């Protein structure tokens, strides 16, 4: 028998994951459902050990799907969830050219968050580099953003930065 509290918790997690990915549309029109984002949102609701174990099992069946889900679990925009004072090691670990390229499509909130983690002089230099940079292909920008996310994940695994707990948004 399953405790009622466990059913309620699972139901709420499923509803949050569906809502985050457009699966709970209130309109009569069908919206496109993003299964990858749904899987990532659902895994983000699980405790880290359970989510990692599930991803390991998925990886045994299809490593490319597991990789794509892992990438969707923490995105470039999620850097906003890392405290500004924690950003120093990450910004030092990434080449400035990569950061400039990654910021080309970033929202103003994320840009301000990253600039705020730098000294005034470094932030001003980065802003000038960004203003002077030529537009890049989206694939290049996304690759730069993935490189920064991978660096954040690696630094978190090494204990150099604290990633926000899963499920916090």
Buried (B, 14 or more C-beta within 10 A) or exposed (E): EEEEEEEEEEEEBBEBBBEBBEBEEEEEEEEEEBEBBBBBBBBBBBEEEEBEEBBEEBBEEEEEBBEBBBBBBBEBEBBBEBEBEBBEBBBEBBEEEBBBBBBBBBEEEBBBBBBEBBEEEEBEEBBEBBEEEEEBEEEEBBBBBBBBBBBBBEBBEEEBBEBBEBBEE
